[in-house]
Amino acid sequence: MNEEDKMTVAEEDISTVVEDYFGLIKSVYTGKKPKQVILDEYDCDLVTIDGIEYDFSDIPHDDQLNTGRRMEVEELLCGAYGDLPISEVEVQLNTKIQQEW
């Protein structure tokens, strides 16, 4: 795989992680449009939304859609093969929230 292919894969993976986080946040956050989301660089299940920490590991295991999202985020962002820049995911996620919430 050449450098250009790696960039395309990384960009696709970032988009996937952003979509997954967006869906997860929509499922747990009940307030108005968030102003700021901060991702935890050590734990893929933790996000801070407008100063309040949310833990996606509290999502019930029978919630197949969100459990699948969590697993995909973990694999692409925090797993053994995860080498995506969390700062870029965070920027794109916050942009998506501001544009699409």
N, C-alpha and C positions, 0 to 999 in steps of 0.2 A: 504494500500500500504506500503510495507516494504522499508527500506533504499535503498536496491539494485535497486528496481523498480524506486524509486525517482531519483537515479543517472542516470539510463538509460533514463528516460524521460527528465531530465535536459540536458544530452548530446545530445539527439535528438533535443531538442529545440534550443540548441546552434548551432548545425549544420544547422538547418533551418534558424535561424537568420543570420548566416554567409552567407549562400547561397543568402538570400534575399538582404542583404547589398551589396554583390558582384554584383548582377544583377542591383541594383539601381545605384551603382557607375559606372558600365559599361555604363549605360544609360545617365548619366549626365557629366561624365568626358571624355574630348576629347584629353587629353595629352597622353604621353607615359606612360609606366607602373609606377604607383605611387610608391614612395619610402616609404611613411608613411601615414597611415590613422588613425585619432584620432576620436573616437566617443564621442559625447557630453553626459555626464552622466545625464543630466536633460532633454534633448530634443532629442527624437529618430529620428527626421527629420534632425538634424544637424550633419554633419561630416566635418572634416577638412582634406583635401587631399593636401599633400605637402605644407602646410601653407595657403591654400585657403579654406574658408568655403563654403560649399554647403548646400542648404536647399531643402530637398526632398519634402517639402510642395508646392514647385513651380511646381512640376510635374502635368501636366493637368489631370483633373478628368476623361477625356475620355481615358486616357492611363490605360486600365483595368489591364494589367499585373503589371505595377509598382505601381498602386494604391493598388492592392492586396498585393504586397510585403510590402508596407508601413504599411498597416493595420496589417499584420502578425507580423512584427517587433514590432509595437506598442503594440500589445496584449501580445506577448511573453517576450518582454524586458521591456517595460515601463507601461504596463497595470496593472489592479488591481491584476492580477495573476502573473505578471512578477517579478520574483525574480532571474533572471539569472545574473551571475557575468559579468558585462560589460567589465571588464578587460580581462576575458577569451575570450569573443566574439571578442574583439579588437585584441588580440594575434592571434587567429585562422584566423581572416579575413586578417590580414597583411601577415600571412604565405600563405594563399590561393592566395592572389594577387601575391606574389613573385613566387609562383610555377606554377600558371595557367594563368596569364595574357597574 
